[in-house]
């Protein structure tokens, strides 16, 4: 008989990120929380099959407020979640979360290893969730007009009295860099053209930026589909694509990468326009 390691490496990294966030914000974190310890399943109206599942299954990570009330859960979906059996179990868990009103964020390793403005993508998304919750509560109390939308990128600072840096607008430094290039007459554009399209599992973003009339920089990003308050997966994919295109342009100017001919960029745009849920925004090309 042997003992089993409590976390795999990916779960360990996720736990470290969430634990640091919980410590900083006064939250509580519980790994491997049983669904039946979170949901009041007795006389809840769920099916017998769902009842049995809730007794056996657990959440990877449960994030709670200081009074031990659940806020949201984070699930790390590794390679094993691609099997048909695991997909069905995940669907059951997602359905129960929806029925009981609990937010669930499904992540992969990209959410841990990707750093945006000195925080992980996971920490950024969790903070946006909390900001949106506080924003909604303020609207319910009449402190914010009910018709005012929540815009995660408009958060001006971490706390009242701190310098205005818009810390959660993660592509802001990249966009300012592109504007400076344009002002210095180094590029043809000041803003990129951003496209997104989706499958059932992934959101893709492709970003195009005109360097000259004949040359274009391009970047690509992708994000696992999720349903989490405050921000949509397509917005995350767009942000990452803008950050990446700024880095790609730096590589081009330093001679370590090549730009794309405009004809190739137009061909690529034509090829993806028929993709599911295709959208584009930003600079309009004539």
Protein Blocks (a to p, Z undefined) as FASTA:
>chain_A
ZZddfbafklmmmmmmmmmmmmmnopacdehiafklmpcfehnlpafklmmmmmmmccfb
dcddfkopafbdcddddfklmpmklmmmmmmmmmmmmmnopacddddfklmmpcgehiaf
klmmmmmmmmmmmmmmmmmnopacfklccdfklpmbfbghiacehlmlmklmmmmmmmmm
mmnopafbfbdcddddddfkbccddddddfblmbccdddddddddddehiafklmmmmmm
mmmmmmmmmmmmnopaccddfklmmmmmmmmmmpghiacedjddZZ
